[in-house]
Each structure stands twice: as C-alpha cells, then as structure tokens.
Amino acid sequence: MTIKLTTDHIRIAGIFERLTGVHVKDCLMDEECVYFLIEPGKMGMAIGKNGNTIKNVSRALGKSVKIFEYADTIEKMIKNFIPNLKSMDFEGNTVTISVNVNDRSTVIGKNGRNIKMIREFLKRHFKIENLRLK
C-alpha cells in the first residue's frame, strides 16, 4: 500500500533518518508530538544509548517524539502500539481492543491524541476504518 506524505512529513522523516540511521516507514504529527513508524528491530538504534539519539531528534524537531515498530500483520502492529493489550476482536474493518482500566488513559492520551494516531496508522496501512476501546 502506498502512503502519501506531505513535504513537511518528508522533511521531518529525513531529519529523523539522518540523526538515527533508521529508515522511517511512515510518520504522523500533531501540534505537540511527532509519531514515527520505523523498520522492525531498529528500536534500540533509534533510541540510542541512554536515549540520547531520540532526545537529539526531539530537540531538532522542537516536539516530543514517539516511535513504534512496523509489523506485517494487524495483530502485531496493534501489540506494538499497545504492549499491555488484553484482547482484540475483529469484525470486518473494525477492531475492538480491551486494556486494563489503569492503562486506558495512556492508550487514549491527552485529548485523545494517542488513540487518533493509532487509528490513523491502522487506516493507512491495513484499511481499518474503526478502532474501539473497551
């Protein structure tokens, strides 16, 4: 599936790749944060020793940065976004996920930012139209 990136996305992905040496599969951004989807197995390289590499990226972009590994299947991708997932159910192009009550706020994020990002990545890569949180 082809992902279309704007000029800003390409510029930001280029900065990330130059500073980390890790290829970016996709990226999304909002006012406060940039979300990167990177190649599988490259998380340690992107973070760097003591988190120095990712801190440098954050300083260069002037925003907080969150990185996730890409996966070939919907199940693995959702697990990469939400590691402490309890269950997931599929119905057509809708996914219903369940997490512990304590983890709900982390999954949703401030003003729903995290859940919106997860929905957008799933829509772009797997044509999942709806993600519901139980």
C-alpha positions as CSV (number, residue, x, y, z in Angstrom):
1,M,0.0,0.0,0.0
2,T,1.4,3.4,-0.9
3,I,1.5,6.1,1.8
4,K,1.4,9.7,0.7
5,L,3.5,12.1,2.8
6,T,3.4,15.8,2.6
7,T,6.6,17.9,2.2
8,D,6.7,18.5,6.0
9,H,6.4,14.8,6.7
10,I,9.2,14.0,4.3
11,R,11.4,16.8,5.8
12,I,10.8,15.5,9.3
13,A,11.4,11.9,8.3
14,G,14.7,12.9,6.7
15,I,15.8,14.6,9.9
16,F,14.9,11.5,11.9
17,E,16.7,9.2,9.4
18,R,19.8,11.4,9.4
19,L,20.1,11.6,13.2
20,T,19.2,7.9,13.9
21,G,20.3,6.0,10.9
22,V,16.9,4.2,10.9
23,H,14.5,4.2,7.9
24,V,11.0,5.7,8.5
25,K,8.1,3.7,7.1
26,D,5.5,6.4,8.0
27,C,5.1,9.4,10.2
28,L,2.2,11.5,11.6
29,M,2.4,14.7,13.6
30,D,0.2,17.0,15.6
31,E,0.8,20.3,17.4
32,E,2.9,18.7,20.2
33,C,4.2,15.4,19.0
34,V,5.7,13.5,16.0
35,Y,4.9,9.8,15.7
36,F,7.3,7.6,13.6
37,L,6.7,4.1,12.3
38,I,10.1,2.5,11.8
39,E,11.6,-0.7,10.5
40,P,11.2,-3.8,12.7
41,G,14.1,-4.5,15.0
42,K,15.6,-1.0,14.9
43,M,14.0,0.5,18.1
44,G,17.3,0.3,20.1
45,M,19.2,2.1,17.3
46,A,16.5,4.8,17.1
47,I,16.5,5.4,20.9
48,G,20.3,5.3,21.3
49,K,22.4,4.8,24.4
50,N,20.6,6.3,27.4
51,G,18.0,7.7,25.0
52,N,20.5,10.3,23.6
53,T,19.6,9.8,19.9
54,I,15.8,10.2,20.4
55,K,16.5,13.2,22.6
56,N,18.5,14.8,19.8
57,V,15.7,14.2,17.4
58,S,13.2,15.7,19.8
59,R,15.4,18.8,20.2
60,A,15.9,19.1,16.4
61,L,12.2,18.9,15.7
62,G,11.1,21.0,18.7
63,K,8.4,18.5,19.6
64,S,8.2,15.3,21.6
65,V,8.8,12.1,19.6
66,K,7.2,8.7,19.9
67,I,8.4,5.8,17.8
68,F,6.8,2.4,17.1
69,E,8.0,-0.6,15.1
70,Y,6.2,-1.5,11.9
71,A,4.6,-5.0,11.6
72,D,3.2,-7.0,8.7
73,T,0.0,-8.1,10.5
74,I,-2.7,-6.0,12.2
75,E,-2.3,-8.1,15.4
76,K,1.4,-7.5,15.7
77,M,1.0,-3.8,14.8
78,I,-1.6,-3.2,17.5
79,K,0.6,-5.0,20.0
80,N,3.5,-2.7,19.1
81,F,1.3,0.3,19.8
82,I,-0.3,-1.2,22.9
83,P,2.1,-3.7,24.5
84,N,-0.2,-4.5,27.6
85,L,-3.2,-5.3,25.4
86,K,-5.7,-7.8,27.0
87,S,-7.7,-8.8,23.9
88,M,-8.6,-7.8,20.4
89,D,-11.6,-8.8,18.2
90,F,-12.0,-8.2,14.5
91,E,-15.3,-7.6,12.7
92,G,-15.0,-6.6,9.1
93,N,-12.8,-3.5,9.1
94,T,-13.5,-2.7,12.8
95,V,-11.2,-3.7,15.6
96,T,-12.3,-3.8,19.2
97,I,-9.5,-3.8,21.8
98,S,-9.5,-4.3,25.5
99,V,-6.9,-3.0,28.1
100,N,-6.7,-2.8,31.8
101,V,-8.6,0.1,33.4
102,N,-5.3,1.6,34.6
103,D,-3.9,1.7,31.1
104,R,-6.9,3.3,29.4
105,S,-5.7,6.9,29.9
106,T,-2.3,6.0,28.4
107,V,-3.8,4.4,25.3
108,I,-6.2,7.3,24.8
109,G,-3.6,10.0,25.5
110,K,-4.2,13.7,26.2
111,N,-7.2,14.9,24.3
112,G,-7.3,11.5,22.5
113,R,-4.1,12.1,20.7
114,N,-2.6,8.6,21.0
115,I,-5.8,6.7,20.0
116,K,-6.2,9.0,17.0
117,M,-2.7,8.3,15.9
118,I,-3.2,4.5,16.3
119,R,-6.4,4.8,14.3
120,E,-4.7,6.7,11.5
121,F,-1.7,4.3,11.2
122,L,-4.1,1.3,11.1
123,K,-6.2,3.0,8.5
124,R,-3.2,3.9,6.3
125,H,-1.5,0.5,6.5
126,F,-4.4,-2.0,6.9
127,K,-7.6,-0.2,5.8
128,I,-9.0,-0.5,9.4
129,E,-11.8,2.1,9.5
130,N,-12.7,1.9,13.2
131,L,-10.8,1.1,16.4
132,R,-12.9,0.8,19.5
133,L,-11.6,0.6,23.1
134,K,-13.4,-1.5,25.6
